[in-house]
Amino acid sequence: MRCVCRLLPALAVLAMLAVALVPAARAADPMTGANPTAQSVNERDLLNALGKLQGRITIPDGKAATLEQPQGREYRSFHERVLPWLAGIIILAVLAGLAAFYLIKGRIPAPPRDPGGRTVLRFSAVERLGHWLTATAFVVLAITGLNYFFGKRLLMPLIGADAFATWSHWAKYAHNFVAWAFMLGLLVMIVAWVRDNIPDRVDIAWLRAGGGFLDGSHPPAERFNAGQKLMFWGIVIFGLAISVSGVLMLFPFALLDINGMQFAQYVHATAAVLLIAVILGHIYIGTLGMEGAFQAMESGSVDLNWARTHHSVWAEKVLAEERAPRAGRPGTPAPAE
């Protein structure tokens, strides 16, 4: 009896080995001894080779055929980790830089007004309409867009999940519909101002002088100085990138597959953050930064001395055009300046 008890553990080990070896032996090819199961392509190999796993479906929605797509994990990491930090750092850095510049340099004062009270037309009604349409739409888009990756972190803890869900629901509708107003306004601005924003030699001198922000000088400038031209092209490039990628997302999977949709969101979010940074600088210059700048976009006209100070080359061209018709009329002497 004792011998049998001593043999039981050894018999148990032999039984376990037999159970483990029998399936492999059965699966092996009796002629070659190869195991087809061990040599088959596994899921990881397919993902590495194809980038996604797809199946065969009979329903109309073709997107359901993608069973697993590893790029989705990369997109989720970008959206949930990289993007919030990227946006937060860029926006806070721009705000801090503008605040520091204002505290150090203060507001650029307006020159003494023209003794005769003369003004020049700087922006037409169509130009102002395009500007304010784009600006208003962009404010709505920026607020509702930032909600996508800051809302649940900053807003939801303050107002609660139910209120945040309601706000996000309507914010999404506002974002989708106001986008068309932004694109229309952007198109108007491009048509109206692209000619005046082509770089020229005057811009080189303006950049070398740093725009006069450090020493208080006023280097010559055309209708738009080099800084404004850089801002214009930044708005155009980032605005077009936002518009194209946004339209692709408004009509999901019409032209792109899942990888294309994710790439469109990369472009949309990154360009939007950069455009917000550019617009913050534009808002600063147009309000706190420079006295008299807001009046140009409010009424369309600016004081003649203000134009001569900040845009001397353009101001002289405008005055020359005003003098030309009067100088061409018989008996009407051209005014001396």
C-alpha positions as a printed NumPy array, in Angstrom:
array([[  0.   ,   0.   ,   0.   ],
       [  2.825,   2.329,   0.879],
       [  4.515,   1.677,  -2.469],
       [  1.345,   2.531,  -4.33 ],
       [  1.055,   5.816,  -2.435],
       [  4.621,   6.686,  -3.286],
       [  4.013,   6.011,  -6.983],
       [  0.887,   8.21 ,  -7.208],
       [  2.743,  11.544,  -7.525],
       [  4.972,  10.161, -10.255],
       [  1.985,   8.762, -12.138],
       [  0.218,  12.132, -11.903],
       [  3.195,  13.938, -13.456],
       [  3.371,  11.419, -16.295],
       [ -0.379,  11.835, -16.943],
       [ -0.046,  15.63 , -17.188],
       [  2.805,  15.318, -19.666],
       [  0.783,  12.896, -21.763],
       [ -2.198,  15.274, -21.887],
       [  0.058,  18.123, -22.976],
       [  1.841,  16.156, -25.664],
       [ -1.077,  14.282, -27.227],
       [ -2.763,  17.342, -28.918],
       [  0.553,  18.431, -30.386],
       [  1.184,  14.939, -31.648],
       [ -2.241,  14.733, -33.156],
       [ -1.834,  18.134, -34.813],
       [  1.517,  17.236, -36.323],
       [  1.707,  16.036, -39.902],
       [  2.457,  12.251, -39.742],
       [  4.617,  12.496, -42.865],
       [  6.715,  15.586, -42.049],
       [  6.155,  16.008, -38.318],
       [  5.318,  19.738, -38.87 ],
       [  2.681,  21.463, -36.734],
       [  0.425,  23.625, -38.991],
       [ -1.117,  25.418, -35.996],
       [  2.251,  26.656, -34.786],
       [  3.201,  27.781, -38.285],
       [ -0.039,  29.684, -39.014],
       [ -0.148,  33.497, -39.182],
       [ -1.375,  34.945, -35.918],
       [ -3.272,  38.181, -35.237],
       [ -0.169,  40.184, -34.333],
       [  1.55 ,  39.264, -37.599],
       [ -1.498,  40.427, -39.568],
       [ -1.643,  43.719, -37.686],
       [  2.046,  44.356, -38.308],
       [  1.753,  43.536, -42.012],
       [ -1.58 ,  45.157, -42.889],
       [ -2.053,  47.809, -40.2  ],
       [ -5.584,  46.576, -39.467],
       [ -7.762,  43.483, -39.369],
       [-10.774,  43.327, -41.653],
       [-13.598,  40.831, -41.944],
       [-16.35 ,  40.08 , -44.422],
       [-19.759,  41.674, -43.756],
       [-23.167,  41.765, -45.449],
       [-24.537,  45.   , -43.922],
       [-24.364,  48.289, -45.889],
       [-21.975,  49.977, -43.449],
       [-18.566,  49.068, -44.842],
       [-16.749,  50.625, -41.86 ],
       [-17.91 ,  47.695, -39.72 ],
       [-15.589,  45.413, -41.699],
       [-12.597,  46.9  , -39.855],
       [-12.344,  44.692, -36.784],
       [ -9.173,  46.113, -35.282],
       [ -7.09 ,  49.132, -36.216],
       [ -3.933,  49.848, -34.192],
       [ -3.678,  53.461, -35.434],
       [ -6.759,  54.162, -33.374],
       [ -4.7  ,  53.737, -30.229],
       [ -2.209,  56.308, -31.519],
       [ -5.029,  58.719, -32.297],
       [ -6.575,  58.208, -28.854],
       [ -3.211,  58.901, -27.231],
       [ -2.856,  62.116, -29.271],
       [ -6.391,  63.304, -28.529],
       [ -6.42 ,  62.445, -24.837],
       [ -2.804,  63.177, -23.87 ],
       [ -0.742,  65.123, -26.389],
       [ -3.366,  67.567, -27.673],
       [ -4.589,  68.947, -24.316],
       [ -1.011,  69.577, -23.185],
       [ -0.019,  71.032, -26.563],
       [ -3.   ,  73.381, -26.673],
       [ -2.66 ,  74.425, -23.047],
       [  1.055,  75.204, -23.293],
       [  0.742,  77.164, -26.563],
       [ -2.261,  79.244, -25.49 ],
       [ -0.918,  80.011, -22.007],
       [  2.524,  80.857, -23.411],
       [  1.017,  83.341, -25.892],
       [ -1.14 ,  84.958, -23.196],
       [  1.824,  85.208, -20.834],
       [  4.011,  86.725, -23.568],
       [  1.393,  89.326, -24.491],
       [  0.818,  90.211, -20.846],
       [  4.567,  90.616, -20.26 ],
       [  4.938,  92.788, -23.37 ],
       [  2.05 ,  95.01 , -22.247],
       [  3.49 ,  95.416, -18.743],
       [  6.95 ,  96.261, -20.099],
       [  6.14 ,  98.414, -23.145],
       [  2.573,  99.5  , -22.479],
       [  0.191, 100.639, -25.187],
       [  1.505, 102.187, -28.397],
       [  0.054, 105.715, -28.282],
       [ -1.68 , 107.336, -31.207],
       [  0.044, 110.354, -32.788],
       [ -1.528, 113.826, -32.484],
       [ -4.634, 114.115, -34.592],
       [ -4.499, 115.913, -37.928],
       [ -5.1  , 119.658, -37.345],
       [ -7.697, 119.755, -40.085],
       [ -9.475, 116.637, -38.817],
       [ -8.802, 114.836, -42.081],
       [ -9.318, 111.086, -42.287],
       [ -8.655, 108.439, -44.901],
       [-10.713, 105.382, -45.704],
       [ -8.816, 102.298, -44.604],
       [-11.422,  99.525, -44.893],
       [-14.577,  99.442, -47.   ],
       [-17.905,  98.147, -45.729],
       [-17.412,  94.796, -47.49 ],
       [-13.966,  94.385, -45.942],
       [-15.283,  95.142, -42.459],
       [-18.208,  92.774, -42.957],
       [-15.881,  89.95 , -43.978],
       [-13.598,  90.641, -41.024],
       [-16.326,  90.732, -38.388],
       [-18.103,  87.721, -39.854],
       [-14.896,  85.701, -39.659],
       [-13.974,  87.047, -36.231],
       [-17.379,  86.361, -34.667],
       [-17.582,  82.891, -36.161],
       [-14.058,  82.082, -35.023],
       [-14.802,  83.029, -31.42 ],
       [-17.743,  80.605, -31.422],
       [-15.666,  77.895, -33.094],
       [-12.754,  78.372, -30.694],
       [-14.931,  78.126, -27.58 ],
       [-16.914,  75.127, -28.785],
       [-13.823,  73.461, -30.262],
       [-11.734,  73.768, -27.095],
       [-14.614,  72.109, -25.285],
       [-13.766,  68.846, -27.067],
       [-10.556,  68.3  , -25.152],
       [-10.734,  70.748, -22.227],
       [-14.431,  70.536, -21.364],
       [-14.51 ,  67.242, -19.512],
       [-11.341,  68.169, -17.618],
       [-12.152,  71.751, -16.626],
       [-15.843,  72.441, -17.189],
       [-17.595,  69.205, -16.233],
       [-16.256,  69.182, -12.631],
       [-17.705,  72.694, -12.189],
       [-21.185,  72.324, -13.703],
       [-21.803,  68.585, -13.411],
       [-22.163,  65.788, -15.924],
       [-25.771,  66.53 , -16.97 ],
       [-25.22 ,  70.23 , -17.616],
       [-21.961,  69.463, -19.419],
       [-23.711,  66.92 , -21.65 ],
       [-26.386,  69.483, -22.584],
       [-23.804,  72.181, -23.244],
       [-21.659,  69.832, -25.363],
       [-24.704,  68.756, -27.376],
       [-25.539,  72.322, -28.419],
       [-21.873,  73.276, -28.725],
       [-21.466,  70.57 , -31.348],
       [-24.4  ,  71.943, -33.365],
       [-23.025,  75.492, -33.077],
       [-19.575,  74.335, -34.164],
       [-20.9  ,  72.518, -37.225],
       [-23.206,  75.266, -38.477],
       [-21.112,  78.357, -37.628],
       [-18.219,  76.76 , -39.515],
       [-19.883,  77.765, -42.801],
       [-19.963,  81.437, -41.75 ],
       [-16.262,  81.251, -40.891],
       [-15.399,  79.79 , -44.284],
       [-17.453,  82.453, -46.085],
       [-15.789,  85.261, -44.146],
       [-12.358,  83.756, -44.751],
       [-13.039,  83.667, -48.488],
       [-14.115,  87.342, -48.465],
       [-10.924,  88.355, -46.634],
       [ -8.717,  86.404, -49.027],
       [-10.307,  88.013, -52.081],
       [-10.248,  91.496, -50.546],
       [ -6.735,  91.529, -49.073],
       [ -4.516,  88.999, -50.829],
       [ -3.163,  91.63 , -53.224],
       [ -2.195,  94.011, -50.407],
       [ -0.455,  91.249, -48.456],
       [  2.119,  90.252, -51.064],
       [  5.599,  90.804, -49.507],
       [  7.773,  93.622, -50.907],
       [ 11.023,  95.445, -50.129],
       [  9.4  ,  97.752, -47.586],
       [  8.631,  94.711, -45.44 ],
       [ 12.327,  93.797, -45.213],
       [ 13.152,  97.179, -43.68 ],
       [ 10.173,  96.873, -41.333],
       [ 11.36 ,  93.475, -40.101],
       [ 14.93 ,  94.688, -39.648],
       [ 13.611,  97.473, -37.438],
       [ 11.529,  94.991, -35.46 ],
       [  8.432,  96.94 , -36.411],
       [  9.585,  99.697, -34.07 ],
       [  8.157,  97.867, -31.072],
       [ 11.423,  97.972, -29.134],
       [ 12.706, 101.506, -29.848],
       [  9.356, 103.219, -30.469],
       [ 10.123, 104.094, -34.098],
       [  7.667, 103.817, -36.976],
       [  9.359, 102.202, -39.994],
       [  7.693, 102.768, -43.385],
       [  4.902, 100.37 , -44.278],
       [  2.366,  99.768, -46.996],
       [ -1.346,  99.313, -46.31 ],
       [ -0.361,  96.273, -44.229],
       [  3.037,  96.105, -42.556],
       [  5.182,  92.965, -42.495],
       [  3.758,  91.844, -39.16 ],
       [  0.208,  92.128, -40.44 ],
       [  1.15 ,  90.276, -43.609],
       [  2.627,  87.405, -41.602],
       [ -0.538,  87.315, -39.54 ],
       [ -2.702,  87.376, -42.674],
       [ -0.912,  84.431, -44.26 ],
       [ -0.983,  82.554, -40.971],
       [ -4.749,  83.044, -40.798],
       [ -5.14 ,  82.005, -44.436],
       [ -2.992,  78.863, -44.17 ],
       [ -4.37 ,  77.663, -40.853],
       [ -7.888,  78.768, -41.786],
       [ -7.841,  76.81 , -45.034],
       [ -6.409,  73.767, -43.251],
       [ -9.199,  73.988, -40.675],
       [-11.825,  74.48 , -43.366],
       [-10.78 ,  71.574, -45.601],
       [-10.296,  69.133, -42.729],
       [-13.521,  70.344, -41.12 ],
       [-15.585,  69.743, -44.256],
       [-14.127,  66.231, -44.517],
       [-15.245,  65.586, -40.94 ],
       [-18.68 ,  67.122, -41.502],
       [-19.217,  64.419, -44.131],
       [-17.47 ,  61.469, -42.482],
       [-16.14 ,  58.667, -44.678],
       [-17.454,  60.294, -47.853],
       [-13.933,  60.592, -49.245],
       [-11.709,  59.118, -46.512],
       [-11.37 ,  55.837, -44.683],
       [-10.787,  55.546, -40.946],
       [ -7.082,  56.408, -41.287],
       [ -7.92 ,  59.466, -43.368],
       [-10.518,  60.619, -40.854],
       [ -7.996,  60.369, -38.052],
       [ -5.435,  62.327, -40.094],
       [ -8.068,  65.019, -40.79 ],
       [ -8.616,  65.378, -37.062],
       [ -4.867,  65.671, -36.472],
       [ -4.73 ,  68.529, -38.975],
       [ -7.93 ,  70.177, -37.739],
       [ -6.978,  70.221, -34.064],
       [ -3.36 ,  71.281, -34.578],
       [ -4.192,  74.058, -37.067],
       [ -6.984,  75.304, -34.788],
       [ -4.654,  75.62 , -31.8  ],
       [ -2.071,  77.501, -33.879],
       [ -4.752,  79.782, -35.325],
       [ -6.013,  80.569, -31.829],
       [ -2.481,  81.649, -30.921],
       [ -2.289,  83.896, -34.008],
       [ -5.715,  85.433, -33.343],
       [ -4.802,  86.184, -29.719],
       [ -1.908,  88.289, -31.018],
       [ -4.206,  89.966, -33.52 ],
       [ -6.777,  90.794, -30.827],
       [ -4.068,  92.24 , -28.601],
       [ -2.706,  94.575, -31.291],
       [ -6.201,  95.663, -32.315],
       [ -7.336,  96.517, -28.776],
       [ -4.814,  96.975, -25.957],
       [ -1.652,  97.008, -28.04 ],
       [ -2.128,  99.997, -30.325],
       [ -4.29 , 103.036, -29.816],
       [ -6.439, 103.85 , -32.854],
       [ -6.162, 100.402, -34.45 ],
       [ -9.674,  99.317, -33.462],
       [-11.209, 102.44 , -34.999],
       [ -9.989, 101.367, -38.44 ],
       [-12.113,  98.226, -38.365],
       [-14.987,  99.862, -36.499],
       [-15.718, 102.865, -38.71 ],
       [-13.44 , 102.095, -41.651],
       [-11.631, 105.461, -41.5  ],
       [ -8.516, 106.516, -39.605],
       [ -6.959, 109.858, -38.783],
       [ -4.556, 111.06 , -41.471],
       [ -1.674, 111.477, -39.015],
       [ -2.261, 107.947, -37.699],
       [ -2.049, 106.605, -41.251],
       [  1.113, 108.591, -41.962],
       [  2.723, 107.359, -38.755],
       [  1.977, 103.634, -39.004],
       [  1.534, 103.166, -42.773],
       [  3.432, 106.037, -44.345],
       [  3.933, 104.513, -47.805],
       [  0.255, 103.632, -48.128],
       [ -0.885, 107.024, -46.786],
       [  1.142, 108.898, -49.378],
       [ -0.309, 106.743, -52.149],
       [ -3.847, 107.488, -50.941],
       [ -3.146, 111.23 , -50.824],
       [ -1.61 , 111.118, -54.302],
       [ -4.725, 109.405, -55.649],
       [ -6.92 , 112.04 , -54.024],
       [ -4.877, 114.875, -55.521],
       [ -4.773, 113.421, -59.02 ],
       [ -8.418, 114.119, -60.054],
       [ -8.341, 117.632, -58.681],
       [ -5.03 , 118.381, -60.359],
       [ -6.445, 117.18 , -63.675],
       [ -9.398, 119.579, -63.676],
       [ -8.802, 122.896, -65.568],
       [ -8.462, 125.882, -63.286],
       [ -8.128, 123.836, -60.164],
       [ -4.672, 124.106, -58.607],
       [ -3.252, 121.044, -56.891],
       [ -2.97 , 121.585, -53.141],
       [  0.514, 121.953, -51.74 ],
       [  1.452, 119.538, -48.978]])
